[in-house]
Amino acid sequence: MTDAATSLEALPALHVPPLPTEPARSPFPWLATAAPVAGAVAIWAITGSVVSLAFAALGPLVAIAAVLDARRTARRTRRRQLVHREGEFGRLRSEVARRHDLERVAAWRRSPPARALASHGAPAWSFPLPEAVVVGSGIVRSRLSIEGVRVEDPDAVRLAADAAVLADAPVCAPLAGGIGFVGEPALARASARAAIVQVAEATDPSRCRIVGPSTAWDWLVDLPHRSSTADAAVLRVVEAVAGAGVSDAAASARAEVGDRDGAVIAVAPDAASLPPGVRTVVEVMAPRSALLHVIGADSRALEPELLSQAEAGRATDRLARIAARAGIASGPAVLPDSIGLGGLLPAPDPTADRSSLSATIGVGADGPVAIDLVAGPHAIVAGTSGSGKSELLVAWIAAMAARYAPDRVAFLLVDFKGGAAFEPVRVLPHAVGLVTDLDEDEAARAVESIRAELRHRERVLAESGARSITELSGAVTLPRLVVVVDEFQAMMERFAELGAVVADVAARGRSLGVHLVLAAQRPNGVVREQVSANCGIRMSLRVLDRADGVAVLGVDGAERLDPSRPGRALVDPGDGRVVEFQSALAARAEIAGIAAAHAGSAPPRRPWLDPLPSSIGPDDVDAVLGADGAGGGAVDSTGSAALILGVADEPAAQRRIVATWTPAVDGALVVLGAQGSGRTALIEALAMQVARRHGTAAVLRVEGARSAVWDALATLRRRTTGQAGPDEEASAVRLVLVDDVELRFAGWPEEHRLAALEALGELIRASRAGGPAVALAAGRSAALGSAVRDGAAVHVLLRHASRGDLVHAGGDGRLHRGAAPPGAGQWRGHPAQFLRADRPTAPAPRVEAPPLRFDTARPVAVASARPGVDADAIGRIAPEVELIRLADGPDAARRARHAIDSGGGGVVIVGDADAWAADWGLAAAARSRADLVVHGSGPESRALVRDAGILPLLDVDRDQCWFTGVDRTTERAAWPVA
């Protein structure tokens, strides 16, 4: 069949046969009926013969017969017309089917399926990429049309509708905007292969490049479409791994979707995993069933075009031979723009020794690129932002972890971009820690811990008699430690002291099994010369400045790497040869699989412990110390009872130690810290320990009302000086707690405040000589008196308001943390977390002073700040006594002197400070022969009592007074209520 014969345009138009016309209804022949009747009547009138009237009936009979005959003839004619039209319709249907066959053949010849391309001879290569590819067969719109269709003709309408669609025709999908094939992987890949082969058949290899992932797409590298010209069209093939999400596929295809000179063919398990922007989706549901979804159009069913991998391989071989005969050079192998790590991963090697850390991290022109870090023994990785530097580090870590067990390699991760870069590999059992720029204290711990790790490895080698880690026997557990640093320049800017540690590791790491991978945007000028001299492995992703690439590799080219292809890099694996390669991308699902493969392995030894917890209770110490902690029990090295303060962190020794306080040896304890820093919680934890050993009576809290605090200090002072009474001697107080020292004596009279501080100083001195232990808590050291500051040698430093306050208190300013949790502080130069305990609920202690009673056997002298009011009150509560008011004048003073000199009772003399001071003789007589009552403050007591010393402190919220009786001791008493 020739093209001319199959050309639809050369065929005449099709017309629907006309509908047969309805026959006209014949009118009744009234004249023919009336004429015989009229003739019969005329004959009868002429002849008079009645018989002639019979002919009148012939007219109607003839007329009726004529009408019936006309109708029968019309029906016969219409039947003949309908039979003729049906025949015409049959011939029209046959013509429609014939023309559909012609159109179908022409469509398949114009858009042949991938499987039939080989039978078409040499391809007619053109440029650019084809507009569309065949994705299957189904119903499409036909170019055939039928003229003369009328709405009232249902047969014609149905025939026109059938003629407008073409079944079993090629269904094409536009390449613009990308095509996504989704479904079960085997079916989706087979459908995508058919589309790729069609593009390869249609596009000039010298001006087209077809690239794709390595896994399941190896046959693509045999295609001759490897053009590297600047104007080459690019067909990018990507495949999203199930569970990896949209980002893995989008990372490679985002730049090409919608590009006029490029296209994307994507394969994914579902439409949600396709790269963003894909406009056409072929959903392959079964080998003979699929749906085509195009944005802006209705979905349509089709039978998908499928091509096996063997058929695709034969097609690529055929195209390669044709290209070779045409003189089109294949050129070097084109690097994939994206490659998954899964296809490069080896099986775990349980027999791997410490002699190698080889790992395949990408694909170069000659195949997979493997890097052995042991041969380095350190590496420098350069790359500007967005070049894929972090992804390369993650893939490298995952590749090493896939092959080597945690007892052969461990990773210490340092990320100065917040920690997100290494988040995917934290699930690996090989990961022993992550340091970020979000926690400066953790970074400082890393400095000391790495130094300690080097010392630990030196000890292990020395004990084993080995010169390097490779000589250790398999029975010794010492994995190689790979320290991976992302954004090395940021780390050095924040912690310059790390430079010495890095240089030490670079110099001694080879034999000790510690390796550095230092990644920076611009390593030039950041990595010291003594470090770079030991970094045999050099990598550079895209850099902005030629000098940066030359500084790392010694050659240029890194600045010319394509910015639209993250992961493209140059590497010198240590042999001086620089090769270009595409680094692999490690999907989270692949990393999770690596972690699961080593789930049964023992975790590696960590170079440092986790940060101390934010809260430690008295019963949590053993759990916090763990197996690596250095304990301290309830007894210290001298055998004296010790109290646990908390847990200190010693990163330089890679351990935690218990902070203890032995009062008999250390003396008094001072806890300093800002409000809310955990001072009270710590001294309560000490109280809990003492109470558990000796009972609750062994703890004395100096707190409560002023009178209670004063009396407690006075009792303790008498005990320390040997002046305690029998009841006080029987007391078994072992721990004295004074919280909020700077507030405890606030508002006291100066002489009482100084006396209280002096009493605390005596208690502190006595604590070393067998007295009760003393623990004080205050906000600032300046709030303590000199006796307290000088006498307390042991200081617990909690969080301070400022670094200056901490340094003034004797702490290390480098350990200052403004946002430290309660209980966090430092102990003897080490960071520490101190104990916390809740205080038992109990009312604040108060001293109930006995009520004042007037002794009628002796005169009573009252010095009052309000003599009139107090005299009236005494008169009401003791009407039987004689009341003398010194304010009444000289006569009252003479009466008072007489009453005192006579020594008679029942007399109460009331005066203010001025009245008693004015008559010093009367005051002297009262001090020697009368009971004294002071209801006031300092002026009243000095005017009447004078040399009685410091009087007991009165509560400000109660009406109290001082009473001096016969024994001349002054006591606190409650002023009587009238």
TORPARO-131559 format. One record per residue (C-alpha): residue in one letter; y, z, x. Coordinates in pm, whole numbers, padded with zeros to 5 digits, always signed. Each point is the difference from the previous one (the first is absolute). Example, Ala and Ser with C-alpha at 12.3 -4.5 7.8 and 13.67 -1.06 7.14 Angstrom:
# TORPARO-131559
a-00450+00780+01230;s+00344-00066+00137;
This chain:
# TORPARO-131559
m+00000+00000+00000;t+00326-00117+00157;d+00329+00181-00006;a+00144-00272-00224;a-00278+00054-00248;t+00048+00375+00004;s+00378-00004-00019;l+00106+00156-00325;e+00336-00160+00022;a-00161-00348-00018;l-00171+00073-00330;p+00166-00063-00338;a+00128+00288-00202;l-00228+00161-00255;h+00094+00003-00367;v-00146+00190-00289;p-00138-00232-00273;p+00228+00005-00303;l-00099+00207-00300;p-00137-00212-00292;t+00255-00039-00279;e-00068+00158-00333;p-00059-00283-00266;a+00267-00027-00271;r-00106+00130-00338;s-00033-00297-00239;p+00220+00031-00318;f-00163-00018-00340;p+00027-00365-00138;w+00186+00074-00320;l+00101-00365-00067;a-00351-00125+00063;t-00123+00264-00239;a+00261-00077-00271;a-00032-00379+00011;p-00351-00024-00152;v+00096+00249-00270;a+00305-00204-00093;g-00204-00323-00007;a-00269+00154-00223;v+00261+00124-00248;a+00161-00347-00006;i-00333-00171-00071;w-00077+00251-00274;a+00341-00065-00151;i-00057-00375+00003;t-00365-00012-00097;g-00031+00322-00185;s-00334+00046+00167;v-00077+00363+00067;v-00241-00105+00272;s+00289-00117+00212;l+00122+00358+00026;a-00308+00083+00212;f+00148-00197+00287;a+00282+00260+00020;a-00241+00244+00171;l-00066-00241+00288;g+00347+00060+00151;p-00042+00371+00084;l-00355-00051+00118;v+00101-00272+00239;a+00297+00206+00127;i-00213+00308+00069;a-00258-00212+00180;a+00269-00156+00216;v+00139+00345+00101;l-00345+00130+00095;d-00079-00308+00201;a+00329+00026+00197;r-00072+00360+00091;r-00353-00080+00117;t+00133-00279+00219;a+00263+00235+00158;r-00262+00262+00090;r-00219-00258+00162;t+00291-00133+00202;r+00093+00356+00124;r-00359+00070+00108;r+00000-00316+00205;q+00331+00104+00160;l-00127+00352+00087;v-00315-00135+00159;h+00207-00240+00206;r+00237+00283+00110;e-00289+00224+00103;g-00131-00278+00214;e+00342-00037+00156;f+00009+00380+00065;g-00341-00019+00167;r+00118-00278+00225;l+00318+00204+00071;r-00200+00310+00091;s-00217-00202+00231;e+00310-00140+00162;v+00146+00348+00039;a-00321+00120+00165;r-00006-00308+00224;r+00358+00045+00101;h-00065+00376+00060;d-00282-00097+00232;l+00232-00236+00181;e+00267+00270+00023;r-00252+00260+00120;v-00130-00229+00271;a+00355-00078+00105;a+00089+00373+00004;w-00299+00097+00216;r+00073-00295+00230;r+00360+00111+00026;s-00096+00371+00043;p-00352+00007+00138;p-00187+00334+00033;a-00059+00145+00344;r-00372-00076-00011;a+00067-00373-00064;l+00262-00047+00271;a-00254-00102+00263;s-00100-00306-00207;h+00356-00131-00002;g-00002-00096+00364;a+00269+00093+00249;p+00271+00218-00151;a+00346-00144-00054;w+00185+00282+00175;s+00362+00047-00095;f+00275+00258+00024;p+00099+00249-00131;l-00263+00209-00180;p-00130-00141-00329;e+00178+00113-00313;a-00320+00115-00170;v-00374+00043+00057;v-00295-00028-00235;v-00129+00344-00096;g-00260-00110-00254;s-00072-00216-00302;g+00105+00052-00359;i+00214-00130-00282;v+00334-00156+00096;r+00265-00198-00183;s-00085-00371-00037;r+00245-00285+00044;l-00163-00180-00292;s+00190-00022-00330;i-00063-00161-00340;e+00273-00159-00203;g+00037-00009-00373;v-00127+00354-00070;r+00119+00133-00333;v-00001+00367-00094;e-00172-00071-00331;d-00291-00163+00185;p-00217+00293+00126;d-00252-00229+00170;a+00275-00164+00200;v+00152+00338+00090;r-00335+00130+00128;l-00063-00315+00200;a+00349+00016+00154;a-00059+00364+00098;d-00333-00088+00164;a+00161-00288+00183;a+00278+00225+00138;v-00238+00214+00214;l-00238-00100+00274;a-00316+00205+00058;d-00187+00038+00332;a+00313-00100+00189;p+00127+00144+00326;v+00213+00313-00049;c+00264+00023+00271;a+00201+00301+00115;p+00336-00029+00178;l+00012+00118+00362;a+00366+00097-00029;g+00021+00374-00039;g-00355+00051+00126;i-00341+00008-00169;g-00202+00317-00036;f-00377-00001-00058;v-00126+00326-00144;g-00342+00119-00101;e-00328+00090+00162;p+00056-00070+00375;a-00271-00268+00035;l+00131-00200-00299;a+00370+00046+00088;r-00059-00112+00359;a-00204-00305-00115;s+00279-00108-00232;a+00261+00053+00273;r-00207-00206+00248;a+00015-00298-00234;a+00378+00020-00016;i+00037+00040+00378;v-00222-00304+00070;q+00212-00209-00239;v+00316+00100+00188;a-00166-00086+00331;e-00108-00341-00137;a+00350-00077-00122;t+00224+00125+00284;d+00061-00146+00345;p-00154+00239+00258;s+00275-00081+00248;r+00256+00146-00235;c-00194+00277-00169;r-00146+00334+00101;i-00267+00181-00201;v-00048+00365+00097;g-00191+00284-00154;p-00182+00329+00061;s-00304+00017+00222;t-00247+00171-00229;a-00191-00256-00216;w+00245-00276+00103;d-00126-00096+00344;w-00044-00363-00109;l+00380-00041-00021;v+00032-00002+00379;d-00203-00324+00011;l+00257-00189-00204;p+00223-00237+00198;h+00305+00139-00181;r+00144+00204+00289;s+00343-00150+00041;s+00248+00219+00186;t+00306-00219-00060;a+00309+00165-00139;d-00007-00209-00322;a-00371+00046-00063;a-00102+00095-00351;v-00205+00319-00017;l-00282+00079-00238;r-00066+00370+00030;v-00329+00143-00123;v-00005+00375-00063;e-00258+00229-00149;a+00071+00345-00141;v-00270+00258+00068;a-00116+00194-00303;g+00168+00340-00003;a+00261-00097+00260;g+00268-00062-00261;v+00265-00266-00018;s+00162+00077+00332;d-00281-00127+00223;a+00009-00350-00146;a+00375-00003-00049;a+00067+00086+00362;s-00129-00341+00109;a+00097-00223-00290;r+00340+00123-00110;a+00187-00241+00232;e-00183-00310-00128;v-00003+00046-00377;g+00261-00229-00139;d+00073-00168+00337;r+00058-00373-00046;d-00186-00078+00324;g-00286+00241-00055;a-00244+00122-00257;v-00237+00288-00049;i-00356+00008-00125;a-00096+00361-00063;v-00334+00157-00087;a-00020+00343-00158;p-00231+00207-00219;d+00267+00020-00270;a+00345-00139-00075;a+00170+00330+00090;s-00115-00036+00363;l+00155-00346+00046;p+00315-00039+00210;p+00319+00032-00202;g+00145-00329-00121;v-00324-00195-00056;r+00071-00220-00303;t-00346-00141-00076;v-00316+00207-00043;v-00352-00136-00044;e-00219+00272-00146;v-00362-00093+00077;m-00222+00189-00242;a-00330-00186+00046;p-00126-00310+00185;r+00090-00218-00302;s+00278+00204-00154;a+00354+00067+00112;l+00354+00040-00131;l+00315-00157+00144;h+00319+00205-00030;v+00330-00162+00093;i+00331+00178-00042;g+00188-00158-00289;a-00309-00165-00157;d-00290+00098-00219;s-00331+00095+00161;r-00275-00260-00020;a-00376+00010+00041;l-00175-00220+00255;e-00315-00041+00202;p+00098+00103+00356;e-00036-00225+00301;l-00228+00184+00245;l-00087-00083+00359;s-00253+00185+00211;q+00077+00105+00357;a-00257-00251+00129;e+00170-00281-00194;a+00337+00113+00132;g-00139-00004+00353;r-00126-00356-00043;a+00341-00103-00135;t+00181+00151+00299;d-00238-00173+00242;r+00065-00334-00172;l+00378+00048+00013;a-00015+00107+00364;r-00193-00318+00091;i+00244-00218-00194;a+00296+00168+00170;a-00161-00051+00341;r-00054-00371-00068;a+00360-00026-00118;g+00121+00150+00327;i+00129+00321-00159;a-00053+00274+00259;s-00124+00329-00135;g+00200+00200+00252;p-00064+00361+00078;a-00144+00232-00261;v+00270+00120-00236;l+00025+00375-00021;p-00039+00142-00347;d+00314+00147-00148;s-00197+00291-00134;i-00338+00140+00082;g-00190+00295-00141;l-00147+00253+00238;g-00326+00020-00195;g-00141-00322+00144;l+00068+00115+00356;l-00148+00347-00020;p-00324+00072+00186;a-00266+00238-00122;p+00038+00360+00119;d-00161+00047+00342;p-00160+00346+00023;t-00108-00074+00357;a+00352-00082+00122;d+00094+00200+00309;r+00343+00091+00136;s+00026-00303+00228;s+00178-00223-00251;l+00231-00002-00300;s-00024-00372-00074;a+00122-00104-00343;t+00068-00336-00165;i+00351+00004-00144;g+00067-00362-00092;v-00073-00369+00051;g+00138-00235+00264;a-00041-00369+00068;d-00333+00063+00176;g-00134+00241-00258;p+00012+00375-00055;v+00225+00203+00231;a-00151+00325+00131;i+00192+00269+00188;d-00164+00270+00214;l+00238+00293+00027;v-00208+00160+00275;a+00084-00293+00226;g+00372+00053-00066;p-00009+00297+00000;h+00323+00003-00201;a+00181-00256-00214;i+00356-00098-00088;v+00068-00176-00331;a+00338-00159-00068;g+00124-00148-00324;t+00311-00004-00210;s+00017+00142-00349;g-00214-00202-00243;s-00210-00164+00272;g-00319+00182-00107;k-00006+00260+00277;s-00119+00290-00216;e-00267-00216-00166;l-00130-00103+00343;l-00027+00364+00108;v-00187+00092-00319;a-00243-00291+00046;w-00057+00096+00366;i-00073+00361-00094;a-00234-00109-00279;a-00182-00246+00229;m-00069+00270+00260;a-00105+00249-00267;a-00240-00254-00151;r-00200-00028+00321;y+00027+00346+00156;a-00090+00333-00154;p+00244+00292-00005;d-00181+00158+00295;r+00096-00306+00209;v+00358-00066-00107;a+00270+00200-00176;f+00352-00098-00100;l+00320+00198+00022;l+00262-00182-00208;v+00373+00028+00059;d+00223-00177-00251;f+00377+00031+00022;k+00055-00201-00319;g-00092+00282-00235;g-00381-00019+00031;a-00064-00278-00252;a-00115-00251+00262;f-00317+00194+00088;e-00071+00131-00348;p-00290-00249-00056;v-00197+00122+00306;r+00044+00372-00063;v-00324-00015-00202;l-00197-00082+00315;p-00194+00296+00140;h+00117-00112+00344;a+00365+00090-00082;v+00078+00343+00145;g+00367+00026-00090;l+00316-00173-00114;v+00341+00079+00145;t+00310-00129-00179;d+00374+00026+00043;l+00018+00197-00324;d-00106+00322+00174;e+00167+00069+00334;d-00201+00318+00050;e-00323-00194-00033;a+00123-00249+00257;a+00084+00284+00237;r-00352+00136-00048;a-00133-00342+00094;v+00174+00021+00337;e-00172+00323+00093;s-00332-00097-00160;i-00036-00325+00195;r+00062+00188+00323;a-00262+00252-00104;e-00242-00280-00086;l+00032-00140+00352;r-00077+00344+00145;h-00299+00036-00231;r-00143-00333+00109;e+00049+00090+00364;r-00201+00317-00057;v-00280-00193-00175;l-00023-00250+00285;a+00007+00274+00260;e-00275+00197-00174;s-00213-00315-00024;g+00065-00106+00359;a+00130-00339-00116;r+00293-00189+00144;s+00077-00193-00318;i-00099-00002-00363;t-00238-00293+00049;e-00220+00218+00223;l-00053+00265-00269;s-00344+00023-00150;g-00052-00077-00366;a-00065+00368-00068;v+00364+00085+00077;t+00222-00044-00305;l+00326-00145+00121;p+00123-00313-00183;r+00261-00227+00144;l+00337+00088-00152;v+00228-00291-00095;v+00361+00106-00054;v+00162-00269-00217;v+00380+00019-00022;d+00194-00218-00243;e+00375-00026+00066;f-00027+00146+00350;q+00372-00043+00064;a+00087+00216-00302;m-00232+00273+00125;m+00161-00001+00344;e+00348+00016-00151;r-00093+00309-00199;f-00220+00172+00258;a+00094-00099+00352;e-00232+00269+00140;l-00294-00206-00120;g+00070-00249+00278;a-00155+00229+00260;v-00309+00048-00217;v-00042-00374-00054;a+00036-00063+00372;d-00262+00265+00074;v-00244-00155-00247;a+00066-00348+00139;a-00077+00120+00353;r-00311+00207-00071;g-00124-00144-00329;r-00250-00250+00147;s-00230+00263+00148;l+00058+00258-00273;g-00065-00245-00284;v+00348+00014-00155;h+00158-00336-00083;l+00348-00090-00116;v+00096-00277-00242;l+00379-00008-00001;a+00166-00221-00261;a+00374-00061-00005;q+00240-00264-00122;r+00151-00030+00347;p-00213+00175+00266;n+00226-00128+00276;g+00201+00299+00126;v-00194+00249-00214;v-00340+00004+00169;r+00042+00147+00347;e-00112-00197+00301;q-00269+00252+00093;v-00141-00037-00352;s+00016-00379-00026;a-00166-00031+00341;n-00316+00150-00150;c+00010-00211-00319;g-00225-00294+00077;i-00017-00123-00359;r+00320-00165-00123;m+00063-00135-00347;s+00310-00146-00155;l+00052-00106-00355;r+00321-00178-00087;v+00306+00135+00181;l+00365-00091-00042;d+00091-00025+00365;r-00184-00206+00259;a+00052+00277+00257;d-00199+00243-00214;g-00305-00226-00003;v+00027-00075+00370;a+00029+00372+00080;v-00331+00065-00173;l-00206-00311+00079;g+00174-00153+00299;v+00034-00330-00188;d+00214-00118-00287;g-00116-00130-00336;a-00003+00318-00206;e+00351-00073-00123;r-00122-00335-00142;l-00282+00140-00213;d+00031-00095-00366;p+00177+00280-00194;s-00175-00108-00321;r-00341+00083+00150;p-00019+00378+00060;g-00276+00092+00242;r+00043-00305+00224;a+00006+00136+00355;l-00045-00068+00370;v-00234+00221+00198;d-00091+00058+00362;p-00331+00189-00027;g+00027+00112+00359;d-00112-00311+00187;g+00343-00160+00032;r-00072-00277-00255;v+00237-00004-00297;v-00155-00137-00320;e+00134-00038-00350;f-00195+00154-00286;q+00030+00107-00361;s-00061+00370-00047;a-00228+00107-00280;l+00102+00189-00312;a-00206+00308-00084;a-00029+00050-00374;r-00027+00352-00135;a-00344-00078-00141;e-00119-00105+00346;i+00138+00316+00159;a-00162+00210-00270;g-00330-00173+00079;i+00038+00086+00369;a+00068+00362-00088;a-00306+00007-00225;a-00219-00144+00276;h+00090+00296+00224;a+00002+00260-00276;g-00300+00179+00149;s+00146+00024+00351;a+00132+00326+00136;p+00381-00002+00015;p+00152-00023+00349;r+00166+00292+00169;r+00363+00012-00099;p+00265+00014+00274;w+00195+00245-00212;l-00040+00206-00308;d+00172-00054-00329;p+00339+00164-00049;l-00021+00361-00102;p-00018+00052-00375;s+00319+00090-00180;s-00142+00334-00115;i-00258+00236+00150;g-00127+00311-00174;p-00154+00300+00179;d-00347-00124-00098;d+00061-00361+00109;v+00033+00052+00374;d-00360-00079+00096;a+00003-00321-00204;v+00328-00111+00156;l-00119+00074+00353;g-00319-00200-00050;a-00250-00063+00273;d+00269-00096+00251;g+00219+00303-00056;a+00043+00282+00248;g-00043+00312-00201;g+00129+00345+00031;g-00162+00270-00197;a+00110+00332-00130;v-00021+00144+00351;d+00179-00135+00305;s-00113-00004+00359;t+00102+00364+00055;g-00200+00124-00294;s+00309+00085-00206;a+00020-00091-00365;a+00169-00337-00050;l+00154-00153-00307;i-00013-00375-00066;l+00338-00164-00039;g-00106-00362-00049;v-00134-00305+00180;a+00181-00171+00286;d-00043-00361+00106;e-00067-00080+00366;p-00010-00381+00022;a-00002+00015+00379;a-00338+00177-00024;q-00114-00196-00309;r-00063+00322-00188;r+00138+00256-00240;i+00033+00366+00088;v+00039+00308-00213;a+00332+00178+00045;t-00059+00375+00012;w+00213+00311+00027;t-00130+00316+00163;p+00261+00267-00076;a-00136+00254+00249;v+00043-00256+00278;d+00271-00233-00124;g+00224+00254-00167;a+00206-00079-00306;l+00007-00342-00168;v+00313-00180-00117;v-00031-00290-00246;l+00308-00222-00001;g+00066-00285-00239;a+00233-00140-00260;q-00022+00084-00366;g-00322-00145-00145;s-00163-00049+00340;g-00293+00232-00080;r+00115+00328+00161;t-00107+00223-00287;a-00329-00187-00045;l-00089+00057+00367;i+00065+00375+00009;e-00191+00032-00328;a-00294-00173+00168;l+00019+00265+00274;a+00011+00271-00265;m-00308-00148-00165;q-00196+00014+00327;v+00095+00363+00066;a-00072+00099-00360;r-00346-00155+00018;r-00079+00202+00314;h+00166+00332-00075;g+00096+00002-00366;t+00324-00066-00179;a+00148+00335+00109;a+00002-00126+00360;v+00283-00242-00081;l+00353+00124-00049;r+00259-00244-00130;v+00353+00115+00072;e+00163-00133-00314;g+00136+00090-00336;a+00302+00213-00082;r+00229+00119+00279;s-00124+00355-00033;a-00363-00116+00033;v+00076-00208+00311;w+00197+00283+00159;d-00264+00263-00069;a-00278-00229+00126;l+00186-00058+00327;a+00077+00368+00032;t-00363+00095-00052;l-00120-00255+00255;r+00263+00119+00244;r-00113+00358-00035;r-00357-00108+00064;t+00093-00185+00316;t+00197+00299+00128;g-00265+00257-00093;q+00213+00165-00266;a-00205-00103-00301;g-00119+00254-00249;p-00363+00064-00089;d-00002-00250-00284;e+00163-00266+00213;e-00241+00060+00289;a-00294-00059-00232;s+00131-00345-00086;a-00207-00278+00166;v+00259-00281+00006;r-00114-00272+00241;l+00240-00284-00084;v+00367+00021-00087;l+00155-00311-00160;v+00372-00058-00026;d+00090-00326-00172;d+00348-00153-00010;v+00133+00235+00266;e+00347-00154-00010;l+00017+00061-00377;r-00186+00328-00012;f+00296+00200+00136;a+00278-00220-00138;g+00265+00202-00180;w-00105+00328+00157;p+00261+00228+00148;e+00045-00089+00364;e-00140+00327+00131;h-00309-00033-00217;r-00050-00367+00100;l+00023+00081+00370;a-00231+00296-00046;a-00254-00222-00178;l+00005-00257+00280;e-00038+00280+00253;a-00297+00132-00194;l-00158-00347+00007;g+00053-00011+00375;e-00179+00333+00039;l-00288-00126-00217;i-00029-00313+00213;r-00011+00203+00321;a-00254+00239-00151;s-00231-00284-00113;r-00113-00054+00359;a-00069+00376+00039;g-00247+00037-00283;g+00243-00014-00289;p-00043-00223-00301;a+00037-00373+00052;v+00337-00139-00104;a+00062-00347-00140;l+00352-00109-00081;a+00122-00315-00176;a+00352-00136+00016;g+00191-00322-00039;r+00170-00005+00339;s-00043+00196+00319;a+00374+00074+00003;a-00048+00211-00314;l-00218+00245+00194;g+00146+00280+00201;s-00030+00000+00377;a-00262+00275-00014;v-00217-00209-00228;r+00051-00325+00192;d-00072+00159+00336;g-00293+00208-00116;a-00199-00271-00187;a-00160-00227+00259;v-00208-00208-00241;h+00189-00251-00213;v-00135-00230-00268;l+00244-00287-00048;l-00016-00173-00335;r+00225-00276-00128;h+00367+00056+00085;a+00302-00149-00169;s+00103-00186+00314;r-00134-00088+00340;g+00272+00217+00158;d-00115+00308-00194;l-00356-00063+00115;v+00101-00032+00365;h+00216+00315-00027;a-00304+00184-00133;g-00193-00103+00310;g-00191-00295-00147;d-00065-00351+00124;g+00260-00227-00157;r-00234-00301+00028;l-00228+00162-00258;h+00275+00043-00258;r-00092-00149-00337;g+00263+00018-00269;a-00250-00089-00276;a-00287+00216+00121;p-00211+00160-00274;p+00001+00379-00044;g-00202+00164+00275;a+00056-00275+00256;g+00154+00105+00328;q-00083+00052+00364;w-00202+00254+00192;r+00050+00040+00373;g+00125-00357+00036;h-00263-00162-00223;p+00035-00130-00356;a-00170+00238-00238;q-00069+00058-00365;f+00016+00369-00086;l-00191+00183-00269;r+00119+00032-00354;a-00093+00269-00249;d+00142+00092-00336;r+00164+00334-00029;p-00166+00241-00240;t+00210+00064-00308;a+00141+00353+00005;p+00330+00157-00100;a+00256+00054+00273;p-00031+00351+00148;r+00255+00257-00111;v+00057+00365+00091;e+00044+00225-00301;a+00255+00258+00109;p-00037+00348-00155;p+00272+00097-00249;l+00285+00209+00130;r-00023+00367-00105;f+00269+00265+00054;d-00137+00318+00157;t+00164+00304-00166;a-00091+00220+00298;r+00245-00173+00236;p+00335-00163-00037;v+00000-00384-00011;a+00265-00216+00166;v+00034-00355-00142;a+00190-00279+00179;s+00051-00275-00256;a+00170-00336-00004;r+00079+00070-00367;p+00059+00379-00012;g+00143+00008-00350;v-00281-00197-00162;d-00270+00183+00197;a+00150+00343-00081;d-00006-00079-00368;a-00362-00115+00029;i-00100+00321+00181;g+00172+00204-00265;r-00202-00171-00272;i-00339+00021+00166;a+00046+00353+00149;p+00241+00193-00226;e-00119+00329+00139;v+00146-00059+00347;e+00359+00073+00103;l+00166-00334+00075;i+00285-00002+00258;r+00201-00323+00037;l+00182-00021+00336;a+00242-00239-00159;d+00142+00294-00204;g+00198+00127+00299;p+00008+00282+00260;d-00123+00258-00245;a-00318-00199-00053;a-00052-00022+00378;r+00040+00380+00032;r-00251+00054-00281;a-00240-00237+00167;r+00037+00177+00337;h-00064+00334-00163;a-00308-00131-00178;i-00145-00140+00322;d+00081+00308+00206;s-00154+00232-00260;g-00315-00216-00002;g-00041+00034-00371;g-00169-00265-00202;g+00094-00178-00320;v+00310-00166+00151;v+00048-00377+00046;i+00300-00120+00202;v+00100-00364-00057;g+00247-00199+00210;d+00055-00343+00144;a-00001-00091+00369;d+00370+00066+00042;a-00021+00345-00159;w-00282+00113+00225;a+00161-00154+00306;a+00330+00175-00075;d-00165+00345+00002;w-00224-00024+00302;g-00063+00372-00002;l-00138-00014-00352;a-00215-00298+00099;a-00133+00186+00304;a-00085+00304-00211;a-00178-00221-00253;r-00207-00168+00272;s-00122+00340+00123;r-00057+00193-00325;a-00020-00244-00295;d-00223-00280-00124;l+00170-00336+00059;v+00004-00300-00237;v+00160-00332+00089;h+00048-00242-00289;g+00174-00290+00165;s-00018-00182+00329;g+00101+00036+00363;p+00343+00172-00045;e-00143+00268-00226;s-00297+00066+00229;r+00219+00022+00310;a+00246+00237-00169;l-00264+00248-00114;v-00325-00050+00193;r+00137-00136+00330;d-00264+00072+00265;a-00308-00050-00217;g-00075-00334+00171;i-00077-00321-00188;l-00071+00090-00358;p-00287-00160-00196;l+00098-00339-00142;l+00078-00005-00370;d-00089-00284-00241;v+00294-00198-00125;d-00148-00054-00344;r-00059+00369-00071;d+00230+00302-00031;q-00112+00209+00296;c+00149+00266+00225;w-00077+00201+00311;f-00107+00364-00021;t+00001+00243+00297;g-00177+00328-00074;v-00072+00324+00175;d-00206-00162+00276;r+00301-00223+00073;t-00204-00319-00043;t+00154-00273-00205;e-00202-00166-00275;r+00054-00268-00256;a+00041+00116-00360;a+00063-00163-00334;w+00340+00090-00146;p-00052+00170-00334;v+00076-00194-00314;a+00221+00194-00239;
